[in-house]
């Protein structure tokens, strides 16, 4: 498995966690900031939490 594929999987799992937190009412600004940082660290394009 390539490093980029591994990073994409990590990012998508973290995105799922953030989406679940959003459903529970966690502040959206915090989640958006975490999502952006995760994307930067894993070198992935940002996907909206929506």
Protein Blocks (a to p, Z undefined) as FASTA:
>chain_A
ZZklmmmmmmmmmmmmmmmmmmnopafklmmmmmmmmmmmnopacddfZZ
